[in-house]
Amino acid sequence: MADKVLIYTDGGSRGNPGPGAGAFVMTDETGTKLGGKGYFLKHTTNNIAEYTGMLKGLEAAKKLGFKKVSAFSDSQLMVRQLNGEYRVKSDNLKGIYSQCMSLLEDFDQWEVGHVYREKNVDADKLANVAMDKKKDVVKPGTLTVKPDKSKQKPLRLGILLSGGGTTMVNIQKEIDAGNLNAEIVVVISSLSTVRGVDLAKSMGLDLKIVRKKDFADIESFSSKIEEIIKQANVDLVVQAGWLCLWHIPGGFENRVMNIHPALLPAFGGQGMWGHHVHEAVIKNGCKISGCTVHFCTNEYDKGAIIVQRCCDVMDDDDASSLAARVFEQECIAYPEAIRLYSEGRLVVKDGVVKVKSS
């Protein structure tokens, strides 16, 4: 196999936002056609669809073991953003943009270039076929990219929240963009008047209110949560700004995740949430912060670490500015941890998570 791969990508949506697709086709440097794939997206924007084609193409090139990549798109905006000429201002694009940049930097050599639509016919056609058929489509080649088996059965997520619901919304965006093979089947809120409740309702999600104060003790509170997640056949519980300690039921060991806005084991424990964490990080003069996704135990912020991402702490930061920078990393880290789980790549041994190669 040649050392370098050429990827042509495209994407679009019918309605912007509306049903759409992202696609890529690949050849090696000798001109051998390697195949490609179109990914149907139920509800997306043109920009997300364009980035999806790029992301999936880079993922496929990496899986095939190429060391060098030249990627081409007819989206001037995306090409200029990936080359650092334009800033990514849209919150909807920041997560998938970061994923693309992370993949590009894994190659020994990479370039992203612009081509006009008439030079990008194959990728454009593949994206439109996916939209017409309303499903993923594969373009054969000598190294055909096989459909991801995990697409056959989405991971069933149960979301626990106690606040604004921004993490829930980010996860749903990743699902809608086709980046996460999952579905949110139930949302449990520990409070009845928080914004996350309104967002869950507006998103059409199955919402349950389970307030700790309505139960005699933590056992009855935990039992109610267990009842709901089992009735919904939840595969993975995702704590998304959940502030209540509950007893994880039998059978759910290493099936409950949490994200903490600091690099655990630092700045964790009871009372360390939200701005309290960021204020403590700044007060202690830390130069970096970030976020940690971990499996949950029956102790606050304990459990095996799955994914961590870092960001700088600036000299003029306050809790709000640092929180915004950390949240950018959270938008990448949590979907990544869920994806690794859905692919069966997380192995916990002696309290440590090992990630199996794909």
N, C-alpha and C positions, 0 to 999 in steps of 0.2 A: 504493500500500500504506500502511496505517495505520502510525503511528509506534510504537505500543505493542502488545505481545503478551501474552496471558494463557495460562499453561501450567498444566495439571492433571496431576499425576503420581501414580503408584502403583507398588507392587511387593510381592512376597512370595515365599516359598519353601514348598514342600511337604515338610516334614520339619525345616526350620530347624536345621541345614543340610540342603539337598536341592535338587532341581531347582526352578528359580524363574524369575522374569522381572521386569523393570522396564519401565514404559511411560509415555508421555506423550501428551496430546492438546493441540492449540493452537487458539485463536481470536484474531482481532484485536479491537481495542476496539469495532468496529462489530458484533461478533457473527459475523463470517464464519468458517466452519470452515476451518482451514488443514491439517488432517490430523493424523497422529500415527504412532507406531510402538511396537511391543512388542518387547523384546529378550529372547530366551530365554537363560537362564544355567544351564549344566549342573549346577553345584553351588555353592550360595550360601546366605546367610542372609537373613532378612527385612530386616534393616537395610541390607545391601549392595544388595539388590534395590530398596529404596525410594530409596536414593541414586542407583542407576543410572538409574531413571526421571527423577529430577531432573537429573542430569548430561546425559543425552541430550537432554532437552527444552531445556536451556539452550544446548547446542551447536547444536541445530537453529535456535533463535531467533537466535543469533549469525550463523549462515551465511545466514539469510534477511535479515539487515541491520537487524533491529529495534534501536532505541536504548533503549527502556524495556521492562521486563518485570515482570509480576506472576505469581509462581509459587505454586501451591497444592498442598497434600498433606494426606492424612488421618493422616499420621504426626506426632504431636505432638512426639516426640523429635527427629526430623530438623529440623522447623521451628524448634524452640527452639535447637538446636545452630547452625543457620545464622544465627539472629538473635542469637547470642552469649549466650543465656540459660543454656545448659548447655555444659559443657566436653565435648569429644570424648575419652573415656578409652580407648576400644578402639583398639588398634594397627591392627586390620583396617579401621577406618573413617577413620583419619587421612588417608590418601592421597586417597581419593575425596572426602572432605569438603573438603580443600584445593583440589582441582580444581574443585569446585562454587563455592567462595568466589572463586577466581580468575576464573571465568567471570562470576559476578555483578558483580564489581567492574569488569568490562569494559563494562558497560552504563552509560549516563548516569544512569539511575534504576532502582532495583530494590526489590522487596519480596517477602518470602516469608511466606505466611499459611497458617493451618490451616483445612481444611474437613472437615465430617463425611462419612462414607463415602457417604451417600445423595446428596451433592452432587458426588461424584467417580465416578459410575457408569461413564462412558466409559473413563477410564483404568484403572479396576479390571477392566472387561470385557476390555480389550485385553491386560492383563498375563495374565489367565487363559487367553485364547485362545492366547497365545504358549506358555504352559506346556502346554496341551492338545496343541498341534500340535508342540511341541518344536522350534520354529524361530521366527525373527523374523517378525513380521507387520506390515503397513502398513495404516493407516486412511486412506482417500482423503480429499482435500480440495482446495480451490482451489489450494493450493501444497503438494501432496503431498510429504512427505519421502521421497525415494527411498531404496531400500536401498543401503547402502554397498557399492560394488563390491568393495572390499578384503575384505569378508566371504567372498567366494567362494573365496579361497585364502589361508589363514593363512600368515604369515611363519614360516619354519622357522628356529628359533633353536638355536645350539650354545652351551652355557654352559661357560665355563672358570672353575674355582674352585680355591682353595688353602686355604680356611678353613671358617668356620661355615655358609656357604650362605644367610645371611639375605637377600642380594640376590636369589638364585635364588628363594627362597620368595616374596618380594614380587612378583617378576615373574609367578610362577605365580598368585598371588592376583588380580593385575590381569587376567590371561587368564581365570580362572574367573569373575570379576565381569563379563566382557564388555566391559571397557574397553580391551583390547588384542587385536587380531586377529593372534594368533601362537600357536605351539605350540613347546614345548621338545622337540626331537627327539633330542638327545644331551647328556650332561653329561660333561666331562673334568675329573678332579681330578689335580693334581700331587702329591698326598699321599694315602695310603691310610687313614689313621686319623683324619682330621678330621671334624667334625660334619656338614659338607656332604655327605660320602659317605653317612652314615646317612640324612640327610634325602632325598637323591636316591633312595635305595633305597625309603624309606617312601612316597615320592610316585609310585613306579612308573616312574621315568624310566630311560632307557637310560644306564647309567653305565660309563665307561671310566677306568681308572687309568693315567696316563702320568707316571711319576716321572722327573725330570730325571737323577737319579743312576744310572738304569738304562741310560743312553745314553752313548756315547763322547764325543759333542760336541753342540753346540747344533744343528747341521745335522740329525743323525739324530733328535734330540728333536723338532725342528720338523717333520721329514718324517712322523713318526708322527702328530702332531696333524693335519697336512694330510690324511693318509690317512683318518683317522676323520671329519673334517668333510666331506670330499668323498663318502665312502661314505654318509653320512647326508643328503646333498643339502642341506646347511645354506645358508640364504640370508644370515644375519647371525650373526657370532660375537660373543657378549656376555661380556666379561671381568667376572666377578663376584667380586672379591676374589682375583684371579689374581696371583701374585707372581713368576712366571717370565718372563724375557725369551725370546721365540721369534721366529723369522723368519717374517713374514707371507708366505704363498705368493703367487705371481703369480695374478692374477684376484681377489684378496681385498682389493685396495686400496679403502679407504673402505667395507669390509664387516666391519670389526672395531671394536667399541666398547669403551671402558673408562670407568669412573667413578672419580674421584679425590676424596677427602674434603677438598678445599680449592679455592680459586679460582685455578686455573692461569692464568698460568705461575708463580705464587707457590707455594712449598712442594711442589715436585715433584722428580722425579729418583730415582735408585737409593737405596734405603733409606728413602724417604719413603712410608711406608704406615701405616695404622692409627693407633695412639696416638702414633707418632713425629711424624706430621703435626700432630695436635691439640696436642701438647706444644710444638712449634715455634711454632704460631700463638699460643698463650698467652704463651710466653716473649718473643715479639716485640711483645707488647702490641697485637695486632690487635683492632679493635673489631667487625669482621664476619668471618665465615668462610662456609663453604657447601660446595658440591660442583660438580664439572665433569664433564660427559659429553663425551667427545671421540673422534674416530676415532683409531685407533692407527697408529703407524709402528714402525720397528725400533729406536726409542729410548724410554727410559722417559718416560712422561707427556708425550710430544710428540704432535702431530697436531692437526687442525682441531677447534676447539671447537664443539659442537653446542648444548648447553643448560647454563646455569649457574643455580643458585639460592642465595640468601643466607640467613644467619641471624645473629643477634647473638651476640657473645662477651661473657658476663657477667663482672663483676669477680671473682666467687667461683667461676668455672668451673675444673674440673680436666679432664684429658683425657677421662675417662669421661662427665662431664655434657655437655661440648661434643660428643663423639662422638654421643650420643643425639640432640642437637638437629640435628646435621648429617644424621644418618641419616633423620630425618623428611623432610628435603628430598631426600635420595637416593631415597626411596620415590616421590617425585613426578617427579623429573628423569629417571630412567632410563626408566621406562615412556613418558614423553613423547617422549624421543629415539627410542625404538624405534617408537613410533606414527608419528612424522614420517617415519621411514625407510620404514615399511610403506606409507605413502601416497605415496611418491615425491616428497616435498617438500623433500628436502635436496640442495642443489647445492654442490659444492666447487669453488671457483675461486681460484687463487693462494694456496692454503692457508687459505682462509676459507670457512666454511659460510654459505650464504644459505638462508633458509627461504622457499619459495614459498608464496603464499597458497593456501588450499584451494579 
